[in-house]
């Protein structure tokens, strides 16, 4: 299992702030996100985006970032992220196994490194134990193998329209790679599990094999974040547009749409665009909310300053 340098992937120093990490991700994601790039570039962009998404998934989460930073022996010296000598022992304690079997996945959008430390991989009954005790537990384990769970990265476009994905995995100690075509249903939601029956850990004494569950995790998007079934887009406008009103173009999952900005719009104000979000269990669609920010100039020319001073004088 290869150690991943997430700071290098995003091109930020290890002292980067949350805002700097977000800015770096958005810049890279707009170049490589499968929902954004042109059709002819999708294949090469997908591989790069998986690395970017995984790095941002960890570094944008304070808890995950703290855990990740403890793995790098040279973190405080600002050099290349180097794992401590015993990091693989720590990895083996952290997950990826159920009942003694380790799985190596491909096509899920996440690396073995991510799954081991930050993902959902592990055994269902193997990790948590049988619900029975004593003799009953022994008989139960003979009858059925452990369930295995791993994460699968799904883009928002795939969540809305559905998709087919080729997923492969290899069991530890085996040279055979098992490959399956997985259907991601339209309307899938984050946290939903896709079941591959009988593809978990094998059972002893001829018992039934466990199942493999792929838990859906939405890929980060450069333009949207997800709240339930709604999409949130943060859009900055110029101060005069907030004061005088106007019209802006905002991204949607179908392209772009025009949004009217009324005079006197405040920073943080939300505008709702109906039925532009994700599918709901009832068969409808969530909404897209555009959250307005005011783009304040960081520096002014002498002429610009005189105009702002004049506005100040007018109250």
C-alpha positions, 0 to 999 in steps of 0.5 A, spaced: 500 500 500 502 506 497 503 512 502 499 518 499 502 525 499 495 529 499 499 536 500 503 535 494 497 532 490 493 539 491 500 543 491 499 546 498 504 547 503 502 543 510 501 550 513 495 551 508 489 554 511 482 551 510 481 557 505 487 556 501 486 548 501 479 550 498 481 554 493 487 549 491 481 544 490 477 548 486 482 550 481 484 543 480 477 540 480 475 545 474 480 542 470 479 535 471 472 534 474 468 529 470 462 533 470 466 539 467 471 537 462 470 536 455 468 529 453 474 527 449 478 529 456 474 525 460 478 519 461 485 522 463 481 527 467 478 522 471 484 519 474 487 525 476 480 528 479 480 521 483 487 523 486 484 531 487 478 529 490 481 524 495 486 529 498 481 534 499 476 529 502 481 528 507 485 535 508 478 539 508 476 535 514 479 537 521 479 531 524 481 527 518 487 532 517 489 531 524 489 524 523 493 524 517 498 529 519 500 524 525 502 519 520 508 524 517 514 524 521 517 530 517 510 534 517 513 540 522 519 540 518 515 542 512 518 537 507 515 531 503 510 528 507 514 522 509 510 516 513 513 513 520 516 507 520 511 503 523 505 506 519 503 500 515 502 496 522 498 502 524 494 501 518 493 494 519 490 495 526 485 501 523 481 497 518 481 493 511 480 486 514 474 482 516 476 475 519 483 475 517 482 477 509 484 483 506 481 486 500 484 491 495 479 495 490 480 498 484 475 502 480 471 505 486 475 512 486 479 511 492 485 508 494 487 502 498 491 508 503 484 512 503 480 506 505 484 503 510 485 510 514 479 514 512 474 510 509 468 505 510 472 498 509 471 493 513 467 487 515 460 488 518 459 482 522 467 480 522 468 487 525 463 488 530 462 481 532 456 476 531 449 478 535 449 471 538 454 468 543 457 462 545 455 456 541 450 460 537 456 465 535 460 459 532 455 456 528 453 462 525 460 464 523 460 457 520 454 458 516 455 465 513 462 469 511 463 476 513 460 482 510 465 487 507 464 494 506 468 499 501 466 506 499 465 508 492 466 515 489 460 518 485 459 524 482 453 529 482 452 527 475 452 520 476 447 521 482 442 524 478 443 520 471 445 514 474 451 510 471 455 503 470 462 502 473 467 497 473 469 495 480 475 490 481 478 487 487 483 482 489 483 478 496 489 477 500 493 471 498 490 470 491 493 472 484 486 472 481 482 479 480 475 479 480 471 484 476 464 486 476 459 491 473 456 495 478 450 499 476 449 506 480 442 507 480 439 514 478 437 518 484 442 514 489 443 518 495 450 519 499 451 513 504 446 508 500 449 502 500 450 498 493 450 490 495 454 485 491 451 478 494 455 473 495 462 477 494 464 478 501 468 473 505 468 466 504 465 462 509 468 456 513 465 448 512 461 450 506 457 456 509 454 461 505 459 467 503 458 474 506 456 480 501 460 486 499 457 493 500 459 499 496 457 505 500 456 511 496 460 517 497 459 524 493 465 526 489 467 534 491 464 539 486 468 545 484 461 549 484 456 545 489 456 542 496 450 538 498 445 539 503 440 533 503 437 533 496 439 540 495 445 543 492 448 550 494 452 554 490 456 560 493 456 566 488 460 573 489 458 579 486 461 586 485 458 591 490 455 595 485 451 589 483 449 588 490 446 595 491 443 597 484 441 590 482 442 586 476 443 579 473 448 574 473 449 567 470 450 561 475 452 554 474 447 548 474 447 541 473 444 542 466 449 548 464 448 555 466 441 559 468 440 567 469 439 569 476 436 576 477 439 580 483 434 585 486 437 592 489 439 591 496 442 584 496 445 582 502 451 578 503 449 571 505 442 572 502 440 565 499 436 565 492 432 559 491 432 555 484 426 550 484 427 543 482 435 544 480 437 539 486 438 532 487 433 526 486 428 525 493 426 519 495 419 521 493 420 522 486 421 529 486 428 534 486 431 538 491 433 545 490 439 549 488 440 555 493 445 560 490 448 564 496 451 571 495 457 573 497 460 580 496 467 581 492 470 587 496 476 590 492 483 588 496 486 595 493 484 601 490 487 606 485 487 613 487 481 615 482 477 609 485 478 611 492 476 618 491 469 615 488 468 611 494 470 617 499 464 620 495 459 615 496 462 615 504 460 622 504 453 621 501 452 616 507 
